[in-house]
Amino acid sequence: MECQLTIALTEQKKEKPAYDKLAFGVHFTDHMFVMDYTEGKGWHDPRIEPYSPLTIDPAAMVFHYGQAVFEGLKAYRNQAGEVRLFRPDQNFKRLNRSLTRLDMPNVDEAFMTEALKKLVSVEKEWIPTAEGTSLYIRPFVIGTEACLGVRASHTYKLLILLSPVGAYYASGMKPVKIHVENSYVRAVRGGTGNAKVAGNYAGSLKAQTEAHEKGYEQVLWLDAIETKYIEEVGSMNVFFKVKGEVWTPMLNGSILEGITRDSTIQLLKDWGVNVVEKRISMEDLFQAYKDGELEEAFGTGTAAVISPVGEMSWNEHKMVINDAKTGELTQKLYDTMTGIQYGVVEDKFGWSVPVTE
């Protein structure tokens, strides 16, 4: 791999959006990272260049056979003005797992982490400073070879885009309502459910639209074989506090290995909370609810960090959890995780990584 990073700065900077009116993934910074792959040559020509449209052949294999994977993480500015990333090494490890699953070439994780730091440093003026705001980071890789043969592409392009985003809970943390999906399925063990593959999300959109029409913000997916066991929410891993312990679906090959999920488990164990990773059936969860043992529910993911669940709809049952209020443990997790990310809570795990300027 040719690792000499080049930088070409734009001469026409964009007008920055009002940071009190930021929407998710709508505004993009002045520059992006780009790197190419050619079979026999490997990854080459890493560069930071002005943000611009791509010129790509209409026969590019990504359009026809879906070789596309991505990641998502954030950069934060703390009270001292320092810029930090949250566990970026884990994102590039997971990117490689996704690339391997789609028969795409792996990247040098250490190099990519340093390249990302440089890109964020170049664009540091785009990092909003208001409470709860951040700079969203989207690395992705696509197959670019012009060929209609059903096989892996021989050429690829890796890009990193940056987008300033507002506070997820601009008006305070509000529990979400979730619809448990029984008709559609998301993934099966041996498929691509545990990889961050673009097609996974395309296949979830129909169920998401139907859930919205019923008044629910998110979909909770069940396993594809028996449609019985809980897997994950559309954009989050999921946790349940039952009789003082926390349950979460075990990783089974069809559930995404969330970085916020892993961080949550580590925090809970550090606090002495018993965390049980297991197969959780909707029947068992509903029984716990009927018995008054389901105390809290929440999702974990990059966008929301920790998202309380106030209501779940399953078959003809409506489960209102903790009076549709944010639970004490859920709030503590959110405060601690975001506190570490913004540098106001001690980071005993070494998760917060400084961006040197």
C-alpha positions as a printed NumPy array, in Angstrom:
array([[  0.   ,   0.   ,   0.   ],
       [  1.295,   3.441,  -0.925],
       [  0.75 ,   5.38 ,   2.292],
       [  1.95 ,   8.864,   1.331],
       [ -1.072,  10.994,   2.116],
       [ -1.447,  14.081,  -0.078],
       [ -3.598,  17.101,   0.722],
       [ -5.174,  19.51 ,  -1.766],
       [ -7.17 ,  22.277,  -0.072],
       [-10.14 ,  23.974,  -1.656],
       [-10.001,  27.607,  -2.679],
       [-13.742,  28.075,  -2.253],
       [-14.963,  27.166,   1.2  ],
       [-18.659,  26.597,   1.766],
       [-20.834,  28.7  ,   3.999],
       [-21.302,  26.788,   7.235],
       [-24.875,  26.002,   8.337],
       [-26.46 ,  27.46 ,  11.444],
       [-25.489,  24.985,  14.129],
       [-28.792,  25.374,  15.978],
       [-30.681,  24.052,  12.934],
       [-28.56 ,  21.084,  11.887],
       [-30.274,  18.017,  10.458],
       [-28.583,  14.625,  10.346],
       [-26.443,  13.918,   7.281],
       [-27.54 ,  16.906,   5.199],
       [-24.537,  19.248,   5.288],
       [-21.018,  18.196,   4.271],
       [-17.641,  19.773,   4.915],
       [-15.211,  21.282,   2.402],
       [-12.999,  18.214,   2.021],
       [-13.151,  14.434,   1.855],
       [-10.688,  11.567,   2.022],
       [-10.319,   9.345,  -1.061],
       [ -8.215,   6.258,  -1.728],
       [ -8.24 ,   3.796,  -4.637],
       [ -7.649,   0.078,  -4.959],
       [ -6.456,  -1.757,  -8.061],
       [ -5.968,  -5.5  ,  -8.141],
       [ -2.262,  -6.285,  -8.277],
       [ -1.363,  -2.85 ,  -6.906],
       [ -3.361,  -2.715,  -3.723],
       [ -4.634,   0.427,  -2.02 ],
       [ -2.955,   3.522,  -3.408],
       [ -3.088,   7.32 ,  -3.781],
       [ -4.607,   8.25 ,  -0.393],
       [ -5.573,  11.891,  -0.502],
       [ -7.59 ,  14.658,   1.083],
       [ -9.239,  16.739,  -1.585],
       [-12.133,  19.197,  -2.04 ],
       [-15.565,  17.645,  -1.597],
       [-17.039,  17.018,  -5.043],
       [-19.276,  14.619,  -6.977],
       [-17.808,  11.327,  -8.19 ],
       [-17.38 ,  10.403, -11.822],
       [-18.165,   6.714, -12.046],
       [-19.01 ,   4.357, -14.896],
       [-22.695,   3.335, -15.064],
       [-21.518,  -0.261, -15.304],
       [-19.654,   0.047, -11.983],
       [-20.282,  -3.168, -10.101],
       [-21.545,  -1.423,  -6.975],
       [-24.698,  -0.471,  -8.879],
       [-25.434,  -3.995, -10.043],
       [-24.121,  -6.369,  -7.378],
       [-24.08 ,  -4.215,  -4.277],
       [-20.472,  -4.292,  -3.123],
       [-20.791,  -1.418,  -0.663],
       [-19.916,  -1.274,   3.029],
       [-19.728,   1.662,   5.418],
       [-19.006,   2.801,   8.956],
       [-20.233,   5.588,  11.204],
       [-18.522,   7.41 ,  14.055],
       [-18.207,  10.966,  15.4  ],
       [-15.695,  13.63 ,  16.339],
       [-16.358,  15.749,  19.427],
       [-14.993,  19.048,  20.738],
       [-14.655,  19.141,  24.515],
       [-14.917,  22.123,  26.853],
       [-11.205,  22.853,  26.479],
       [-11.582,  23.025,  22.698],
       [ -9.821,  19.698,  22.119],
       [-11.074,  17.474,  19.31 ],
       [-11.52 ,  13.785,  20.074],
       [-12.74 ,  10.589,  18.412],
       [-14.501,   7.713,  20.165],
       [-12.88 ,   4.306,  19.622],
       [-12.019,   4.846,  15.918],
       [ -9.801,   1.752,  15.863],
       [-12.885,  -0.391,  16.457],
       [-14.662,   1.153,  13.474],
       [-11.828,   0.242,  11.125],
       [-11.644,  -3.27 ,  12.584],
       [-15.347,  -3.672,  11.87 ],
       [-14.906,  -2.133,   8.416],
       [-12.409,  -4.875,   7.627],
       [-14.817,  -7.553,   8.838],
       [-17.49 ,  -6.128,   6.54 ],
       [-15.036,  -5.928,   3.633],
       [-14.027,  -9.54 ,   4.153],
       [-17.674, -10.641,   4.13 ],
       [-18.254,  -8.997,   0.724],
       [-14.955, -10.291,  -0.703],
       [-13.474,  -6.803,  -0.782],
       [ -9.855,  -5.898,   0.08 ],
       [ -9.016,  -5.008,   3.686],
       [ -7.432,  -1.702,   4.667],
       [ -4.543,  -0.884,   6.972],
       [ -6.402,  -0.003,  10.177],
       [ -3.586,   2.014,  11.738],
       [ -3.081,   4.054,   8.564],
       [ -6.789,   4.718,   8.205],
       [ -7.027,   5.91 ,  11.814],
       [ -4.201,   8.395,  11.228],
       [ -5.675,   9.514,   7.896],
       [ -9.009,  10.113,   9.602],
       [ -7.342,  12.182,  12.303],
       [ -5.712,  14.313,   9.616],
       [ -8.989,  14.837,   7.762],
       [-10.776,  15.84 ,  10.961],
       [ -7.922,  18.193,  11.794],
       [ -8.218,  19.842,   8.365],
       [-11.964,  20.287,   8.923],
       [-11.889,  21.154,  12.634],
       [-13.697,  24.453,  12.017],
       [-16.736,  22.402,  10.986],
       [-17.09 ,  20.734,  14.387],
       [-20.013,  22.429,  16.128],
       [-19.551,  23.518,  19.727],
       [-23.108,  23.555,  21.102],
       [-24.023,  20.925,  23.673],
       [-24.799,  17.546,  22.119],
       [-23.53 ,  18.464,  18.648],
       [-20.73 ,  16.657,  16.837],
       [-19.119,  15.93 ,  13.489],
       [-20.487,  12.724,  11.973],
       [-17.947,  10.631,  10.053],
       [-18.927,   8.257,   7.237],
       [-16.19 ,   5.989,   5.81 ],
       [-17.394,   3.752,   2.964],
       [-16.027,   1.494,   0.241],
       [-17.603,   0.702,  -3.145],
       [-16.764,  -1.571,  -6.054],
       [-15.967,   0.596,  -9.093],
       [-14.961,  -1.756, -11.903],
       [-17.108,  -1.434, -15.041],
       [-18.251,  -5.021, -15.561],
       [-21.559,  -6.875, -15.584],
       [-20.057, -10.215, -14.634],
       [-21.21 , -11.61 , -11.294],
       [-17.962, -11.604,  -9.317],
       [-15.984,  -9.369,  -7.01 ],
       [-14.809,  -6.082,  -8.465],
       [-11.126,  -5.659,  -9.295],
       [-11.136,  -1.955,  -8.383],
       [-12.536,  -0.072,  -5.397],
       [-12.785,   3.391,  -3.963],
       [-12.728,   4.279,  -0.265],
       [-14.05 ,   7.653,   0.843],
       [-14.62 ,   9.425,   4.145],
       [-17.24 ,  12.172,   4.341],
       [-17.765,  14.53 ,   7.279],
       [-21.079,  16.084,   8.273],
       [-21.834,  18.407,  11.224],
       [-24.875,  17.142,  13.119],
       [-27.08 ,  18.648,  15.788],
       [-27.967,  17.242,  19.176],
       [-29.949,  14.014,  18.804],
       [-32.149,  15.04 ,  21.737],
       [-32.465,  18.744,  20.953],
       [-35.493,  19.14 ,  23.239],
       [-34.519,  16.548,  25.843],
       [-34.313,  12.779,  25.871],
       [-37.602,  11.243,  24.768],
       [-38.316,   7.489,  24.782],
       [-39.091,   6.024,  21.364],
       [-41.931,   3.744,  20.322],
       [-40.913,   0.503,  18.625],
       [-42.866,  -1.895,  16.415],
       [-41.838,  -5.552,  16.587],
       [-41.714,  -6.793,  12.985],
       [-43.309, -10.177,  12.235],
       [-43.708, -10.134,   8.442],
       [-40.328,  -9.055,   7.109],
       [-36.915, -10.3  ,   8.216],
       [-33.594,  -8.499,   8.248],
       [-30.834, -11.108,   8.254],
       [-29.972, -14.753,   8.835],
       [-26.878, -16.377,  10.298],
       [-24.397, -16.914,   7.478],
       [-25.723, -13.892,   5.626],
       [-24.573, -10.29 ,   5.983],
       [-26.404,  -9.237,   9.153],
       [-23.223,  -8.931,  11.204],
       [-21.549,  -6.758,   8.549],
       [-22.279,  -3.084,   7.948],
       [-23.436,  -3.629,   4.387],
       [-25.494,  -1.067,   2.468],
       [-27.961,  -3.692,   1.266],
       [-28.949,  -4.574,   4.825],
       [-30.454,  -1.127,   5.184],
       [-32.156,  -1.13 ,   1.796],
       [-33.959,  -4.317,   2.785],
       [-35.221,  -2.726,   5.99 ],
       [-36.848,   0.362,   4.483],
       [-40.262,  -1.122,   3.673],
       [-40.806,  -2.323,   7.221],
       [-39.581,   1.01 ,   8.558],
       [-42.081,   2.915,   6.406],
       [-44.948,   0.707,   7.523],
       [-43.952,   1.129,  11.168],
       [-43.948,   4.919,  10.751],
       [-47.449,   4.736,   9.285],
       [-48.551,   2.967,  12.472],
       [-47.013,   5.654,  14.67 ],
       [-43.748,   3.95 ,  15.588],
       [-40.269,   5.413,  15.15 ],
       [-38.274,   2.193,  14.913],
       [-38.546,  -1.478,  13.958],
       [-37.389,  -4.305,  16.202],
       [-36.26 ,  -7.237,  14.081],
       [-36.755, -10.87 ,  15.044],
       [-34.7  , -13.824,  13.849],
       [-35.316, -14.921,  10.258],
       [-35.838, -18.626,  10.96 ],
       [-38.542, -18.715,  13.625],
       [-39.399, -14.973,  13.849],
       [-39.295, -15.567,  17.593],
       [-36.002, -14.287,  18.986],
       [-35.077, -10.603,  19.334],
       [-32.153,  -9.422,  17.218],
       [-31.758,  -5.641,  16.867],
       [-33.552,  -2.389,  16.146],
       [-33.116,  -0.864,  12.686],
       [-30.286,   1.459,  13.709],
       [-29.407,   0.168,  17.171],
       [-28.585,  -2.818,  19.305],
       [-31.13 ,  -3.349,  22.068],
       [-31.032,  -3.943,  25.848],
       [-33.638,  -4.778,  28.505],
       [-33.391,  -4.338,  32.277],
       [-35.269,  -7.206,  33.909],
       [-35.331,  -7.691,  37.694],
       [-32.145,  -5.69 ,  38.123],
       [-30.056,  -7.427,  35.475],
       [-29.604,  -6.384,  31.853],
       [-30.422,  -8.69 ,  28.952],
       [-29.175,  -8.184,  25.401],
       [-29.333, -10.541,  22.4  ],
       [-26.169, -12.603,  22.049],
       [-24.095, -12.099,  18.911],
       [-25.12 , -14.923,  16.625],
       [-23.791, -14.081,  13.174],
       [-26.803, -12.031,  12.107],
       [-26.531,  -9.174,  14.622],
       [-24.216,  -6.218,  14.086],
       [-21.373,  -6.023,  16.604],
       [-22.097,  -2.498,  17.748],
       [-19.237,  -0.46 ,  19.191],
       [-21.636,   1.441,  21.445],
       [-23.096,  -1.962,  22.414],
       [-19.679,  -3.189,  23.478],
       [-18.972,   0.046,  25.354],
       [-22.321,  -0.232,  27.161],
       [-21.608,  -3.785,  28.272],
       [-18.194,  -2.744,  29.593],
       [-19.7  ,   0.169,  31.532],
       [-22.453,  -1.976,  33.052],
       [-20.005,  -4.646,  34.162],
       [-17.739,  -1.969,  35.639],
       [-20.716,  -0.775,  37.704],
       [-21.404,  -4.291,  38.95 ],
       [-24.561,  -4.761,  36.878],
       [-25.118,  -8.354,  35.759],
       [-25.233,  -8.418,  31.942],
       [-26.724, -11.492,  30.283],
       [-26.055, -12.035,  26.57 ],
       [-28.502, -14.699,  25.409],
       [-31.274, -15.571,  23.006],
       [-34.311, -13.549,  24.077],
       [-37.71 , -14.585,  22.768],
       [-40.537, -12.093,  22.51 ],
       [-42.631, -14.515,  24.545],
       [-40.14 , -14.382,  27.43 ],
       [-39.879, -10.592,  27.243],
       [-43.651, -10.2  ,  27.174],
       [-43.979, -12.519,  30.167],
       [-41.454, -10.406,  32.063],
       [-43.525,  -7.362,  31.151],
       [-46.777,  -8.972,  32.358],
       [-45.073,  -9.994,  35.601],
       [-43.914,  -6.423,  36.213],
       [-40.254,  -7.414,  35.853],
       [-39.386,  -5.442,  32.703],
       [-38.023,  -2.253,  34.214],
       [-36.282,  -0.461,  31.34 ],
       [-35.448,  -0.865,  27.657],
       [-32.99 ,   1.07 ,  25.51 ],
       [-31.081,   0.973,  22.248],
       [-27.422,   1.757,  21.623],
       [-25.837,   3.218,  18.489],
       [-23.6  ,   5.955,  17.137],
       [-26.353,   8.453,  16.296],
       [-28.349,   8.481,  19.545],
       [-25.68 ,   6.86 ,  21.77 ],
       [-28.328,   5.608,  24.216],
       [-31.996,   5.735,  23.208],
       [-34.698,   4.897,  25.785],
       [-37.61 ,   2.743,  24.646],
       [-40.955,   3.723,  26.117],
       [-43.348,   1.507,  24.182],
       [-43.243,  -1.695,  22.152],
       [-45.954,  -3.082,  19.894],
       [-45.955,  -6.865,  19.405],
       [-48.82 ,  -8.652,  17.671],
       [-51.888,  -7.225,  19.429],
       [-49.99 ,  -6.284,  22.572],
       [-48.841,  -2.817,  23.565],
       [-46.081,  -2.787,  26.148],
       [-45.569,   0.54 ,  27.927],
       [-42.208,   0.385,  29.7  ],
       [-41.442,   2.414,  32.845],
       [-44.522,   4.57 ,  32.221],
       [-42.915,   5.617,  28.904],
       [-40.224,   7.493,  30.838],
       [-36.445,   7.302,  30.627],
       [-35.158,   4.846,  33.224],
       [-32.509,   5.648,  35.821],
       [-29.956,   3.196,  34.407],
       [-30.622,   4.355,  30.838],
       [-30.016,   7.968,  31.836],
       [-26.83 ,   7.051,  33.708],
       [-25.484,   5.218,  30.661],
       [-26.247,   8.168,  28.393],
       [-24.684,  10.696,  30.755],
       [-21.567,   8.594,  31.241],
       [-21.039,   7.659,  27.59 ],
       [-21.545,  11.175,  26.292],
       [-19.509,  12.511,  29.198],
       [-16.578,  10.368,  28.1  ],
       [-17.043,  11.426,  24.48 ],
       [-17.045,  15.134,  25.354],
       [-14.31 ,  14.851,  27.964],
       [-16.345,  15.757,  31.056],
       [-16.293,  12.254,  32.579],
       [-13.128,  10.311,  33.366],
       [-12.219,   7.917,  30.551],
       [-10.85 ,   4.934,  32.465],
       [-11.135,   2.722,  29.373],
       [ -8.987,   4.774,  26.99 ],
       [-11.822,   5.133,  24.49 ],
       [-11.439,   8.857,  23.752],
       [ -8.692,   9.454,  21.181],
       [ -7.252,  12.965,  20.687],
       [ -6.916,  14.429,  17.213],
       [ -3.527,  16.133,  17.028],
       [ -3.521,  19.36 ,  15.026]])
